[in-house]
Amino acid sequence: MSASGSIAIAQHTCCQLPRRPLAQGLRLRSFSAGKHVSYQQITQRIHTGRSLPVTCAQKEKGAKAKAEDTKQFVKGNVAQILGIRGGDQETNIWKIRLQLTKPVTWIPLIWGVLCGAAASGHFHWTPTDVAKSLTCMLMSGPLLTGYTQTINDYYDKEIDAINEPNRPIPSGAISEPQVIAQFLTLLAGGLGVAYTLDRWADHEFPTLFCLAIFGSFISYIYSAPPLKLKQSGWIGNYALGSSYIALPWWAGQALFGHLTLDVIILTVLYSLAGLGIAIVNDFKSIEGDRQMGLNSLPVAFGPEVAKWITVGTIDVTQIAVAAYLAFGRHETVYAAVLTGLILPQIYFQYKYFIPDPIKNDVQYQARAQPFLVFGLLTTGLAIGQSNALLP
């Protein structure tokens, strides 16, 4: 092409488009993609309404926006299913029922059964023992914890209307009679499974059935008037903590072995760490608790003092258990492992929880609690070492 016939072409990132009309038949080459765009193609796209090629920057911006929308959609749906804050509102009744049971709270109970089975010293990886443990986990997690969470939401509907108005009951997504039917069904299912496990384990005394009744009673008086234990910060949080640690441990150990007094005392004391975990959940509800007259520890002492009570109960309890394993049971290896699992929890407390317990409660629990629950399993394995020698 001669100099007089040359045409100025604007160079873009992805393709080059003409600044002024080109001669008929002239073809433009995209240096980055190796494609040609003809004058006829450009005019055809203009007349037919088809869009011209966009730049990489535009494509990247659109891709980022789409990715962010997808991320928020997944996050909202997962939060809704697990029953935690930030979940999308749902219209499917079965998803709403699942949300009421807060599946994320099943995990500590299921883990507690595993720790108790390990502490019994008589759990074996046979199909029968695995089936028994899974059935016990079903009782402790989806059924009885589901009952606990559903009845708690039922009696907390006024508080949730202030703190979390998008929860299923205050939002009107599910009716109160449906909620009552749900927690009664879950309770009946949990008690039925407990009775079945006692028969399966050939218990002369219905240990698991009694534990299920006791735990269900604690769950009821924790949430329901006139006692409503959660109104008292210390008693309510300890009741909640012990139900997350001691009760499932006792169930797992009783299913495969025998409960001993020292283990009962140990798990009752270990539940002080559960008290600390329960306090973490109270920080997000300070405003609603204050308005409804609930004397949670963050309300009673203020967030600054309550956060130190929280980390103190969690850390001191575990350190005391590590000392018991080392000097009381002479399980020094397990004591060292437990100590190693405590240190990351202290780090995450100072990184997330201490600076802002209200804003960072979820981040803290997501990072620190795995170390706490593995500490529980470490303790169970240590106790199982000696219990394995018992008949």
Beta strands, then each sheet from edge to edge (+ up, - down):
strand 1: 9-11
strand 2: 16-18
strand 3: 27-29
strand 4: 36-38
sheet 1: 1+ 2-
sheet 2: 3+ 4-
end
